[in-house]
């Protein structure tokens, strides 16, 4: 299963706070995931994620729910959880993929929207992804947005590096994920 129910929910709450929206009522959060948390395998199979290499994508979502358009924090929101079966994201299936190191574009920086999972967060990755695809790569390895020399993340996947027997991952903390 992709993500634990508490992790995506925490990301949604943190993003909502960062964007200035009202808090999601605790009863809405508690109704959204208990059945999934109690028996994830049953729900995973029921929603079609049965085959090897598939999983259940869990994404809490918050949208403004007002009768007007404005560039202001919303006063009313609608909270829901997307549950969707997913297979291999890449044409290679479960085989290794070619990854291009992105040196020109920046997807996220400390204090930005990377951990908020907003449309802007994903839109910042589109041009680099298209360029990588045209060069024969499947994914983009993002460098830090300040020095552009430290590994931050790889597009739609996690990354870990083993150096001298130690497994190292990019830090949590808001650039891409919330702690």
Backbone as JSON, one array per atom type, in Angstrom:
{
  "sequence": "XXXXXXXXXXXXXXXXXXXXXXXXXXXXXXXXXXXXXXXXXXXXXXXXXXXXXXXXXXXXXXXXXXXXXXXXXXXXXXXXXXXXXXXXXXXXXXXXXXXXXXXXXXXXXXXXXXXXXXXXXXXXXXXXXXXXXXXXXXXXXXXXXXXXXXXXXXXXXXXXXXXXXXXXXXXXXXXXXXX",
  "N": [[0.85, -1.16, 0.0], [0.54, 2.22, -0.79], [1.87, 4.57, 1.19], [1.09, 5.23, 4.65], [-1.93, 5.55, 6.44], [-1.85, 7.62, 8.38], [0.34, 9.18, 7.63], [-0.17, 10.42, 4.98], [-2.43, 11.9, 5.81], [-1.36, 13.65, 7.72], [0.31, 15.12, 6.03], [-1.64, 16.38, 4.47], [-2.95, 17.98, 6.39], [-0.84, 19.64, 7.23], [-0.2, 20.93, 4.82], [-2.57, 22.29, 4.34], [-2.6, 24.07, 6.48], [-0.33, 25.58, 5.81], [-1.22, 26.83, 3.51], [-3.14, 28.5, 4.47], [-5.77, 27.74, 5.01], [-8.87, 26.82, 6.75], [-8.85, 24.63, 9.62], [-9.24, 21.13, 9.12], [-12.03, 19.5, 10.28], [-11.71, 17.36, 13.1], [-13.46, 15.11, 13.19], [-14.02, 14.62, 10.52], [-11.55, 13.86, 9.55], [-11.18, 11.54, 11.06], [-13.2, 9.87, 10.15], [-12.43, 9.32, 7.6], [-10.42, 7.37, 7.29], [-10.4, 5.03, 9.07], [-11.48, 2.41, 8.47], [-9.88, 1.58, 6.35], [-7.38, 1.63, 7.64], [-7.76, -0.38, 9.55], [-8.02, -2.78, 8.05], [-6.18, -3.0, 5.64], [-5.44, -4.75, 3.52], [-7.82, -6.0, 2.68], [-9.29, -3.84, 1.63], [-7.54, -2.99, -0.33], [-7.54, -5.19, -2.12], [-10.28, -5.21, -2.76], [-10.55, -2.83, -4.14], [-9.21, -3.33, -6.46], [-6.41, -3.61, -6.53], [-4.78, -6.11, -6.81], [-2.91, -7.72, -8.13], [0.55, -8.79, -8.48], [2.97, -6.32, -7.93], [1.25, -4.21, -7.79], [-0.43, -1.58, -5.99], [-2.21, 0.24, -3.42], [-3.07, 3.48, -3.82], [-3.12, 6.21, -1.69], [-4.51, 9.27, -1.06], [-5.14, 11.98, 0.74], [-7.21, 14.79, 0.21], [-7.84, 18.25, -0.18], [-10.02, 20.77, -1.08], [-10.97, 24.13, -1.99], [-14.21, 25.35, -1.2], [-16.18, 27.33, -2.09], [-18.41, 29.97, -3.17], [-17.25, 31.66, -5.02], [-14.47, 32.91, -6.95], [-11.24, 33.61, -5.93], [-8.09, 34.99, -4.94], [-7.35, 34.15, -2.26], [-6.94, 32.77, 1.04], [-9.03, 29.94, 1.63], [-12.26, 29.99, 3.25], [-14.04, 28.0, 3.54], [-13.87, 24.52, 3.06], [-13.58, 21.36, 1.3], [-13.03, 18.12, 2.22], [-11.6, 15.1, 1.24], [-10.73, 11.65, 0.57], [-8.72, 10.12, -1.76], [-8.71, 6.94, -3.06], [-7.03, 4.7, -4.93], [-6.3, 2.02, -7.12], [-3.03, 1.24, -8.22], [-0.62, 0.45, -10.7], [2.53, -0.48, -12.08], [4.41, 2.45, -12.49], [5.96, 3.12, -14.62], [7.05, 2.53, -18.05], [8.91, 0.49, -18.04], [8.04, -1.26, -16.19], [8.58, -3.28, -13.42], [11.27, -3.25, -13.68], [14.64, -1.81, -13.58], [15.0, 1.79, -14.03], [15.94, 4.48, -16.26], [17.52, 7.37, -15.11], [17.62, 10.86, -15.11], [19.75, 13.44, -14.07], [18.68, 16.45, -12.87], [19.73, 19.63, -13.58], [19.05, 22.2, -14.2], [16.32, 23.05, -13.67], [14.29, 23.64, -10.72], [12.45, 21.94, -8.31], [11.52, 22.04, -5.66], [12.0, 23.89, -2.61], [13.25, 24.63, 0.68], [10.74, 25.96, 2.71], [9.04, 26.34, 0.62], [6.37, 25.05, -1.51], [6.7, 22.3, -1.8], [6.3, 20.16, 0.1], [3.63, 20.47, 0.45], [2.09, 19.37, -1.51], [0.66, 20.56, -3.66], [-0.99, 21.72, -6.69], [0.82, 23.43, -7.91], [3.21, 22.44, -6.97], [3.52, 20.0, -8.35], [3.35, 20.9, -11.0], [5.75, 22.27, -11.32], [7.51, 20.28, -11.96], [7.01, 19.34, -14.5], [8.15, 20.29, -17.04], [10.89, 19.55, -16.85], [10.54, 16.79, -16.64], [9.42, 16.17, -19.15], [11.53, 16.93, -20.85], [13.47, 15.11, -19.99], [12.23, 12.7, -20.76], [12.23, 12.99, -23.58], [14.92, 12.73, -23.99], [15.35, 10.1, -23.53], [15.13, 9.17, -20.92], [13.51, 7.95, -17.96], [12.79, 9.05, -15.51], [13.36, 11.89, -13.28], [16.05, 13.0, -11.36], [16.09, 15.07, -8.69], [17.97, 17.82, -7.64], [19.08, 19.69, -4.75], [17.49, 22.85, -4.19], [19.03, 25.11, -3.64], [21.95, 24.88, -3.68], [22.23, 23.11, -5.71], [23.53, 20.62, -5.8], [23.2, 18.59, -4.0], [21.51, 15.53, -3.48], [18.02, 15.38, -3.65], [15.43, 14.24, -4.31], [13.74, 11.72, -6.28], [11.64, 12.22, -8.74], [8.67, 10.54, -8.98], [9.24, 8.59, -7.15], [10.88, 7.05, -4.31], [14.21, 7.52, -3.07], [17.26, 5.94, -2.21], [20.58, 5.65, -1.03], [23.41, 3.62, -0.72], [26.18, 3.88, 1.18], [29.26, 2.91, 2.2], [28.15, 0.83, 3.77], [26.08, 2.11, 5.06], [22.72, 3.11, 4.77], [21.36, 5.81, 3.13], [18.98, 8.39, 2.98], [17.19, 11.12, 1.45], [16.47, 13.98, 3.54], [13.51, 14.28, 5.62], [11.04, 16.83, 6.17], [9.6, 18.89, 4.95], [10.33, 19.93, 2.4], [9.7, 18.01, 0.44], [8.24, 16.04, 1.71], [6.25, 15.74, 4.66], [7.17, 15.56, 8.08]],
  "CA": [[0.0, 0.0, 0.0], [1.31, 3.44, -0.88], [1.65, 5.46, 2.32], [0.26, 4.83, 5.78], [-3.02, 6.53, 6.52], [-1.49, 8.76, 9.21], [1.32, 10.03, 6.95], [-0.82, 11.34, 4.06], [-3.32, 12.8, 6.54], [-0.51, 14.69, 8.3], [0.71, 15.98, 4.92], [-2.78, 17.21, 4.09], [-3.16, 18.99, 7.43], [0.26, 20.6, 7.17], [-0.35, 21.72, 3.61], [-3.72, 23.15, 4.52], [-2.16, 25.14, 7.36], [0.61, 26.42, 5.07], [-1.97, 27.6, 2.52], [-4.02, 29.42, 5.17], [-7.16, 27.27, 5.09], [-9.34, 26.43, 8.08], [-8.51, 23.26, 9.99], [-10.22, 20.1, 8.8], [-12.62, 19.04, 11.54], [-11.19, 16.04, 13.46], [-14.38, 14.01, 12.86], [-13.87, 14.32, 9.09], [-10.31, 13.09, 9.4], [-11.3, 10.22, 11.68], [-14.1, 9.03, 9.35], [-11.87, 9.09, 6.29], [-9.47, 6.29, 7.14], [-10.33, 3.92, 10.02], [-11.71, 1.1, 7.86], [-8.67, 1.28, 5.6], [-6.31, 1.35, 8.59], [-8.02, -1.66, 10.23], [-7.86, -3.94, 7.18], [-5.76, -2.46, 4.34], [-5.41, -5.76, 2.45], [-9.18, -6.21, 2.19], [-9.66, -2.7, 0.8], [-6.64, -3.01, -1.48], [-8.07, -6.17, -3.06], [-11.61, -4.79, -3.18], [-10.41, -1.72, -5.08], [-8.55, -3.77, -7.68], [-4.95, -3.69, -6.45], [-4.58, -7.5, -6.4], [-1.79, -8.36, -8.81], [1.92, -8.49, -8.07], [3.44, -5.04, -8.45], [0.23, -3.17, -7.65], [-0.63, -1.11, -4.62], [-3.33, 1.15, -3.25], [-2.64, 4.86, -3.65], [-3.96, 6.91, -0.71], [-4.19, 10.69, -1.11], [-6.1, 12.94, 1.3], [-7.31, 15.95, -0.67], [-8.63, 19.36, 0.33], [-10.25, 21.81, -2.09], [-11.82, 25.23, -1.55], [-15.62, 25.08, -1.48], [-16.83, 28.62, -1.93], [-19.21, 30.36, -4.34], [-16.56, 32.69, -5.77], [-13.05, 32.71, -7.21], [-10.41, 34.68, -5.36], [-6.75, 34.58, -4.54], [-7.36, 34.29, -0.81], [-7.12, 31.48, 1.71], [-10.46, 29.61, 1.69], [-12.9, 29.9, 4.56], [-14.74, 26.71, 3.54], [-13.17, 23.52, 2.25], [-14.13, 20.02, 1.18], [-11.96, 17.15, 2.48], [-11.91, 13.74, 0.83], [-9.56, 10.79, 0.4], [-8.71, 9.36, -3.0], [-8.15, 5.6, -2.98], [-6.98, 4.22, -6.3], [-5.28, 1.0, -7.38], [-2.01, 1.65, -9.18], [0.35, -0.55, -11.12], [3.85, 0.1, -12.33], [4.3, 3.81, -13.01], [6.86, 3.33, -15.74], [6.97, 1.52, -19.1], [9.81, -0.63, -17.72], [7.41, -2.12, -15.18], [9.34, -3.37, -12.18], [12.7, -3.24, -14.02], [15.29, -0.52, -13.32], [14.69, 2.87, -14.96], [17.01, 5.45, -16.5], [17.22, 8.59, -14.37], [18.41, 12.02, -15.52], [19.99, 14.43, -13.02], [18.19, 17.76, -13.31], [20.63, 20.68, -13.11], [18.54, 23.51, -14.57], [15.07, 23.38, -12.99], [14.16, 23.35, -9.29], [11.08, 21.55, -8.01], [11.12, 22.42, -4.31], [13.0, 24.45, -1.72], [12.76, 24.82, 2.05], [9.81, 27.07, 2.8], [8.15, 26.36, -0.54], [5.17, 24.2, -1.5], [7.04, 20.91, -2.08], [5.64, 19.24, 1.01], [2.19, 20.73, 0.5], [1.44, 18.57, -2.55], [-0.29, 21.38, -4.41], [-0.82, 21.66, -8.14], [2.06, 24.14, -8.24], [4.31, 21.55, -6.65], [3.68, 19.05, -9.45], [3.58, 21.63, -12.24], [7.17, 22.63, -11.39], [8.3, 19.14, -12.43], [6.57, 18.88, -15.82], [9.09, 20.58, -18.12], [12.07, 18.69, -16.69], [10.12, 15.43, -16.96], [9.28, 16.07, -20.61], [12.87, 16.96, -21.44], [14.1, 13.82, -19.68], [11.59, 11.69, -21.61], [12.73, 13.16, -24.95], [16.32, 12.3, -24.01], [15.4, 8.66, -23.28], [15.1, 8.88, -19.49], [12.18, 7.68, -17.41], [12.53, 9.9, -14.34], [14.28, 12.99, -13.0], [16.62, 13.11, -10.02], [16.12, 16.49, -8.34], [19.0, 18.31, -6.73], [18.57, 20.73, -3.84], [17.2, 24.09, -4.9], [19.95, 26.19, -3.29], [23.3, 24.64, -4.19], [22.08, 22.22, -6.87], [24.54, 19.57, -5.8], [22.8, 17.55, -3.06], [20.36, 14.77, -3.92], [16.79, 15.69, -2.91], [14.35, 13.29, -4.56], [13.58, 11.27, -7.66], [10.27, 12.32, -9.23], [7.55, 9.83, -8.35], [9.73, 7.45, -6.36], [11.83, 7.33, -3.24], [15.6, 7.17, -3.4], [18.18, 5.68, -1.11], [21.93, 5.38, -1.49], [24.18, 2.89, 0.28], [27.58, 4.31, 1.18], [30.0, 2.32, 3.31], [27.28, 0.02, 4.63], [25.0, 2.92, 5.63], [21.69, 3.52, 3.82], [21.09, 7.23, 3.31], [17.84, 8.91, 2.23], [17.03, 12.57, 1.63], [15.78, 14.28, 4.8], [12.13, 14.74, 5.67], [11.02, 18.14, 6.79], [8.8, 19.9, 4.32], [10.63, 20.21, 1.01], [8.93, 17.07, -0.37], [7.35, 15.29, 2.6], [6.16, 16.29, 6.01], [7.54, 14.57, 9.09]],
  "C": [[0.9, 1.23, 0.0], [0.96, 4.37, 0.27], [0.84, 4.83, 3.43], [-0.76, 5.92, 5.99], [-2.64, 7.75, 7.34], [-0.54, 9.71, 8.48], [0.65, 10.94, 5.94], [-1.75, 12.32, 4.76], [-2.53, 13.94, 7.17], [-0.04, 15.65, 7.21], [-0.42, 16.92, 4.54], [-3.02, 18.31, 5.11], [-2.08, 20.06, 7.37], [0.17, 21.5, 5.95], [-1.48, 22.72, 3.77], [-3.36, 24.33, 5.43], [-1.26, 26.12, 6.61], [-0.12, 27.32, 4.07], [-3.03, 28.5, 3.15], [-5.47, 28.99, 5.28], [-7.57, 26.94, 6.52], [-8.97, 24.98, 8.36], [-9.62, 22.31, 9.56], [-10.73, 19.55, 10.13], [-12.12, 17.63, 11.86], [-12.14, 14.89, 13.11], [-14.3, 13.65, 11.39], [-12.62, 13.5, 8.86], [-10.49, 11.68, 9.94], [-12.23, 9.31, 10.89], [-13.44, 8.6, 8.05], [-10.99, 7.85, 6.19], [-9.52, 5.1, 8.07], [-10.52, 2.54, 9.39], [-10.48, 0.67, 7.07], [-7.54, 0.89, 6.54], [-6.49, 0.0, 9.28], [-7.71, -2.85, 9.34], [-7.43, -3.49, 5.78], [-5.76, -3.49, 3.22], [-6.78, -5.98, 1.85], [-9.57, -5.07, 1.24], [-8.79, -2.64, -0.45], [-7.17, -3.97, -2.53], [-9.43, -5.73, -3.62], [-11.55, -3.68, -4.23], [-9.57, -2.07, -6.3], [-7.05, -3.86, -7.65], [-4.58, -5.09, -5.95], [-3.3, -8.12, -6.95], [-0.44, -7.95, -8.22], [2.35, -7.17, -8.71], [2.4, -3.94, -8.4], [0.15, -2.74, -6.2], [-1.86, -0.21, -4.6], [-2.79, 2.53, -2.95], [-3.63, 5.55, -2.72], [-3.56, 8.38, -0.71], [-5.32, 11.53, -0.51], [-6.05, 14.21, 0.45], [-8.22, 17.0, -0.04], [-8.77, 20.37, -0.81], [-11.12, 22.9, -1.48], [-13.25, 24.94, -2.01], [-16.42, 26.36, -1.23], [-17.5, 29.02, -3.24], [-18.54, 31.44, -5.18], [-15.11, 32.28, -6.0], [-12.28, 33.9, -6.63], [-9.03, 34.11, -5.07], [-6.59, 34.89, -3.05], [-7.4, 32.9, -0.19], [-8.63, 31.18, 1.82], [-10.99, 29.65, 3.12], [-13.7, 28.61, 4.68], [-14.0, 25.75, 2.62], [-13.94, 22.21, 2.24], [-12.96, 19.05, 1.29], [-12.42, 15.77, 2.03], [-10.62, 12.97, 0.63], [-9.71, 10.01, -0.89], [-8.05, 8.02, -2.71], [-8.18, 5.04, -4.39], [-5.93, 3.13, -6.45], [-4.29, 1.54, -8.41], [-1.11, 0.47, -9.49], [1.7, 0.12, -11.26], [3.68, 1.47, -12.97], [5.03, 3.99, -14.34], [6.72, 2.23, -16.78], [7.85, 0.29, -18.82], [9.19, -1.6, -16.73], [8.23, -2.09, -13.91], [10.85, -3.39, -12.43], [13.31, -1.88, -13.69], [14.96, 0.51, -14.41], [15.91, 3.78, -15.13], [16.59, 6.77, -15.86], [18.17, 9.7, -14.8], [18.55, 12.98, -14.34], [19.6, 15.8, -13.56], [19.07, 18.87, -12.71], [20.09, 22.09, -13.38], [17.3, 23.93, -13.76], [15.13, 22.99, -11.52], [12.71, 23.02, -9.02], [10.63, 22.03, -6.64], [12.3, 22.98, -3.53], [12.4, 24.54, -0.32], [11.89, 26.08, 2.08], [8.85, 27.18, 1.64], [6.98, 25.39, -0.39], [5.45, 22.72, -1.74], [6.33, 19.91, -1.2], [4.15, 19.41, 1.08], [1.43, 19.93, -0.53], [0.35, 19.34, -3.27], [-0.08, 21.19, -5.9], [0.46, 22.32, -8.58], [3.27, 23.26, -8.01], [4.58, 20.59, -7.82], [3.98, 19.75, -10.76], [5.05, 21.99, -12.42], [8.03, 21.5, -11.94], [8.03, 18.77, -13.89], [7.58, 19.1, -16.93], [10.33, 19.69, -18.02], [11.73, 17.24, -17.03], [9.99, 15.21, -18.45], [10.64, 16.06, -21.3], [13.6, 15.64, -21.2], [13.55, 12.72, -20.58], [12.1, 11.77, -23.05], [14.19, 12.75, -25.1], [16.46, 10.81, -23.69], [15.42, 8.25, -21.81], [13.66, 8.69, -19.03], [11.83, 8.65, -16.3], [13.62, 10.94, -14.18], [14.75, 12.89, -11.55], [16.78, 14.6, -9.75], [17.23, 16.78, -7.35], [18.39, 19.38, -5.83], [18.45, 22.05, -4.6], [18.14, 25.24, -4.61], [21.31, 26.0, -3.96], [23.31, 23.83, -5.48], [23.22, 21.2, -6.97], [24.2, 18.43, -4.85], [21.54, 16.85, -3.57], [19.17, 15.07, -3.03], [15.75, 14.58, -3.08], [14.42, 12.82, -6.0], [12.09, 11.26, -7.96], [9.21, 11.61, -8.42], [8.01, 8.63, -7.53], [10.63, 7.92, -5.23], [13.22, 6.96, -3.71], [16.37, 6.9, -2.12], [19.52, 5.3, -1.72], [22.64, 4.65, -0.36], [25.65, 3.28, 0.13], [28.25, 3.73, 2.42], [29.13, 1.53, 4.28], [26.13, 0.79, 5.26], [24.02, 3.31, 4.52], [21.28, 4.95, 4.14], [19.92, 7.62, 2.42], [17.81, 10.42, 2.39], [16.23, 12.85, 2.9], [14.31, 14.59, 4.6], [12.15, 16.16, 6.19], [10.33, 19.21, 6.01], [9.1, 20.19, 2.87], [9.79, 19.31, 0.1], [7.91, 16.3, 0.47], [7.31, 15.99, 3.94], [6.5, 15.19, 6.99], [6.33, 14.08, 9.84]]
}
